[in-house]
Amino acid sequence: MSPTHFGRLAGSCYLTLGDYRKAQRLLEKTAMELQDRRKSRAIVLGNLALSWIREGDLDAALATFNDAVKELHGTRGGGGMNIVFRAAREMRPWRSEPAVQDAQDRLMALMEAA
C-alpha cells in the first residue's frame, strides 16, 4: 500500500458519505503528496472539486477543477477523466457563470486534443 493510499480512499469515502470538510482535509493533503503521480493526483483533485461543488463553494471548486484538468492534459487517465466529467456535470447550476463556461471549455479542449 502506498503512503497516499489511505488519504485517497478515506477522502473518497467521506465524499460519498457527505462529510465534505473531512474529505477536503484528506484530499488536499493527499494531492500535495502526489506531485509526482499525476494520474492519481487527477483523481484526488477531481474528488476534491466534487466536495467543493457539493458544499456550494464555486470558487474553490473551479480552482481545483482547473488543476485537475491540467493534470489530465499530461496523463489522460481514465479514472481522472470520469471524475472530472462528473464534476463538470455537477457544476450545471452555475453554467451561466463565465468562469464555469471557461473551465468546461478547457475540459472540452482536452478531449479535442485526444
Secondary structure, DSSP 8 states (H G I E B T S, - for coil): --TTHHHHHHHHHHHHHT-HHHHHHHHHHHHHHTTT-HHHHHHHHHHHHHHHHHHT-HHHHHHHHHHHHHHHHHH--HHHHHHHHHHHHHTGGGTTSHHHHHHHHHHHHHHHH-
